[in-house]
Amino acid sequence: MLSGHYDIVIIGAGVVGCAIARELSKYKLTVAVLEAENDVSMGASRANSGIVHSGYDAKPGTAMARLNVMGCAMYGKMCDELGVAYKRTGSMTVAWDERGERMLQELLGQGVANGVPDIAILSGDEARELEPLLSKDVTAALYAPSCGITNPFQLTIALYENASENGAEFFFNAAVKKISKSGDVFEISAGDTQYHSKYIINAAGIHADEIARLAGDDSFSIVPRVGEYILMDKDALLVTRPLFQTPSAMGKGVLVAPTVDNNIYIGPTARDTTDKGVYETTAEGFLKLRELARMTVEAIDTRKQITGFAGLRAVSGEDDFIIRDFGGMIHAAGICSPGLTSAPAIAQEVRDILSGMTELIEKEEWTAKRIPIPKFESMSDDERSRLIYENPAFGHVVCRCETVTEGEIVEAIRRGARTLDGIKRRVRTGMGRCQGGFCAPRIMEIIARETGLAMTEILKDGEGSNMVVAPTR
Ligand SMILES: Cc1cc2nc3c(=O)[nH]c(=O)nc-3n(C[C@H](O)[C@H](O)[C@H](O)COP(=O)(O)OP(=O)(O)OC[C@H]3O[C@@H](n4cnc5c(N)ncnc54)[C@H](O)[C@@H]3O)c2cc1C
């Protein structure tokens, strides 16, 4: 069996694990990140609303409320450093009647208590001035100007790349199966390797309760809560900011919202499940979403749907994030929404807990900036010409829906992408109307050429999702 020795082992490479890896890479520590899947951002961090919440939803006094507002305030600088798209759009939560308006007043009170800047209640007409297509039945809206939108998987990938550049080591297909302790050193078995570390950070998403139990902590459990989405084509562009409906005990309510890449989506639904491995969408879920979306925007044309997807929220019984130490294992668990928003603040919280256990010494050199992959689609003609002159592969458009070039695909592969969806999450191939129907075979050829993988070895996404099984002739 192989072995590796580190100061810290982080389990899970979602947005939380990667944000923690980046934060800890600022210090003189050896950090390993163990990820069960073959890439980063394979759990909740790839299938969520991508909203940087302002922070009025969480109960005042909770870690969730505090880290949400802190995280939201950190987004502009973080995304700028990492070259990740982020727009501070503001959001509205809408009501249609007195009951809803009372709820908006409660949310306003929570927002003020949580320190959310500049939130205010608008009348229906004031709200429609900002969002003209908002339903005429909307009578009031809670406006939160600090809310924003981002691309959750591109952020996770950027955090990973930057943490790696600063020395954190990532290991994929490394599912942690066993944890034991010898003296004050953890022994962590993942795949065919035994990792040793003094501290573990548990950032395993919906599996964080299982990781805790491996270390002898059964103080919490995680219930997955499915959220289904409808994603619409770019020509359905209708609204300019996230439009929430009043929340319930199950979540923040169904949204009609833009993505940073100018699609519109509707979602998420909220349904508890016992199965941690099922990401299915359902006809019932879609029907419900269409019906609810029309209450917010009557004119929404749901025939513009190009795909659907589902994510699993990691809901614990504690009604708050679980960020605490258990004998050298620091949990970052139960990180349901607003976990994407809170991730940079959670990383600092974990760092602070760790600094109470061991001395953290800053490195003399640490690189905050990450150079993103050039985005051909949003370049001017002059920029495009220059890029093609330097590298002709940028003159060859492979994904026509999203105008993604061979140069971008090759760069994604160079940075570690090996699957069709890994490339898709990095450069948006297959994200458009045809959903990869036309470009997938061409991208497979590029993966095979660049990596030496046989066509039969190329995966769509996780292990076992081979695109083709054998030549037909
Ligand atoms: C439907 C939905 C909508 C949401 N909307 C928003 C939103 O708009 N804004 C917001 O702020 N938040 C939102 N969230 C919450 C946000 O997505 C999550 O809080 C965040 O992605 C959690 O990140 P994570 O890293 O903790 O978990 P994950 O991204 O799930 O990562 C956990 C990782 O651990 C790995 N892992 C698990 N077990 C093991 C093991 N044994 N060994 C090694 N690795 C393991 C998994 O493979 C996975 O990659 C939403 C969530 C959902 C599901």
The ligand as a Tripos MOL2 file, in Angstrom:
@<TRIPOS>MOLECULE
LIG
   53    58     1     0     0
SMALL
NO_CHARGES

@<TRIPOS>ATOM
      1 C1        -30.5590   22.5720   -5.1790 C.3       1 LIG1
      2 C2        -29.5160   23.3930   -4.4730 C.ar      1 LIG1
      3 C3        -29.5070   24.7860   -4.5900 C.ar      1 LIG1
      4 C4        -28.5650   25.5410   -3.9210 C.ar      1 LIG1
      5 N1        -28.4800   26.8830   -4.1690 N.ar      1 LIG1
      6 C5        -27.5170   27.6180   -3.5530 C.ar      1 LIG1
      7 C6        -27.3590   28.9900   -3.8490 C.ar      1 LIG1
      8 O1        -27.9870   29.5400   -4.7440 O.2       1 LIG1
      9 N2        -26.4710   29.6980   -3.1300 N.ar      1 LIG1
     10 C7        -25.7290   29.1460   -2.1440 C.ar      1 LIG1
     11 O2        -24.9900   29.8660   -1.4890 O.2       1 LIG1
     12 N3        -25.7890   27.8240   -1.9060 N.ar      1 LIG1
     13 C8        -26.6590   27.0560   -2.5930 C.ar      1 LIG1
     14 N4        -26.7430   25.7170   -2.3800 N.ar      1 LIG1
     15 C9        -25.8320   25.1050   -1.4210 C.3       1 LIG1
     16 C10       -24.4710   24.8400   -2.0160 C.3       1 LIG1
     17 O3        -24.5720   24.2600   -3.2870 O.3       1 LIG1
     18 C11       -23.7360   23.9010   -1.0770 C.3       1 LIG1
     19 O4        -23.7870   24.4210    0.2130 O.3       1 LIG1
     20 C12       -22.2850   23.7240   -1.4530 C.3       1 LIG1
     21 O5        -22.1510   23.3750   -2.7990 O.3       1 LIG1
     22 C13       -21.7000   22.6310   -0.5730 C.3       1 LIG1
     23 O6        -20.3760   22.4220   -0.9390 O.3       1 LIG1
     24 P1        -19.5630   21.2440   -0.2930 P.3       1 LIG1
     25 O7        -18.1870   21.3830   -0.7830 O.co2     1 LIG1
     26 O8        -19.8040   21.2220    1.1780 O.co2     1 LIG1
     27 O9        -20.2660   19.9160   -0.8130 O.3       1 LIG1
     28 P2        -20.1300   19.1610   -2.2220 P.3       1 LIG1
     29 O10       -20.0490   20.0880   -3.3460 O.co2     1 LIG1
     30 O11       -21.2270   18.1660   -2.2450 O.co2     1 LIG1
     31 O12       -18.7400   18.4260   -2.1180 O.3       1 LIG1
     32 C14       -18.5090   17.3470   -1.2700 C.3       1 LIG1
     33 C15       -17.4690   16.4770   -1.9360 C.3       1 LIG1
     34 O13       -17.0770   15.4470   -1.0520 O.3       1 LIG1
     35 C16       -16.8110   14.2930   -1.8080 C.3       1 LIG1
     36 N5        -16.8660   13.1200   -0.9340 N.ar      1 LIG1
     37 C17       -17.9500   12.6000   -0.3250 C.ar      1 LIG1
     38 N6        -17.6070   11.4900    0.3640 N.ar      1 LIG1
     39 C18       -16.2780   11.3180    0.1940 C.ar      1 LIG1
     40 C19       -15.3450   10.3370    0.6370 C.ar      1 LIG1
     41 N7        -15.7220    9.3090    1.4020 N.pl3     1 LIG1
     42 N8        -14.0570   10.4590    0.2620 N.ar      1 LIG1
     43 C20       -13.6440   11.4970   -0.5140 C.ar      1 LIG1
     44 N9        -14.5010   12.4300   -0.9740 N.ar      1 LIG1
     45 C21       -15.8040   12.3580   -0.6270 C.ar      1 LIG1
     46 C22       -17.9090   14.3000   -2.8460 C.3       1 LIG1
     47 O14       -17.5940   13.4820   -3.9590 O.3       1 LIG1
     48 C23       -18.0020   15.7760   -3.1830 C.3       1 LIG1
     49 O15       -17.1930   16.1200   -4.2850 O.3       1 LIG1
     50 C24       -27.6490   24.9170   -3.0710 C.ar      1 LIG1
     51 C25       -27.6260   23.5260   -2.9760 C.ar      1 LIG1
     52 C26       -28.5200   22.7760   -3.7160 C.ar      1 LIG1
     53 C27       -28.4170   21.2870   -3.7080 C.3       1 LIG1
@<TRIPOS>BOND
     1     1     2 1
     2     2     3 ar
     3     2    52 ar
     4     3     4 ar
     5     4     5 ar
     6     4    50 ar
     7     5     6 ar
     8     6     7 ar
     9     6    13 1
    10     7     8 2
    11     7     9 ar
    12     9    10 ar
    13    10    11 2
    14    10    12 ar
    15    12    13 ar
    16    13    14 ar
    17    14    15 1
    18    14    50 ar
    19    15    16 1
    20    16    17 1
    21    16    18 1
    22    18    19 1
    23    18    20 1
    24    20    21 1
    25    20    22 1
    26    22    23 1
    27    23    24 1
    28    24    25 2
    29    24    26 1
    30    24    27 1
    31    27    28 1
    32    28    29 2
    33    28    30 1
    34    28    31 1
    35    31    32 1
    36    32    33 1
    37    33    34 1
    38    33    48 1
    39    34    35 1
    40    35    36 1
    41    35    46 1
    42    36    37 ar
    43    36    45 ar
    44    37    38 ar
    45    38    39 ar
    46    39    40 ar
    47    39    45 ar
    48    40    41 1
    49    40    42 ar
    50    42    43 ar
    51    43    44 ar
    52    44    45 ar
    53    46    47 1
    54    46    48 1
    55    48    49 1
    56    50    51 ar
    57    51    52 ar
    58    52    53 1
@<TRIPOS>SUBSTRUCTURE
     1 LIG1         1 GROUP 0 **** ****
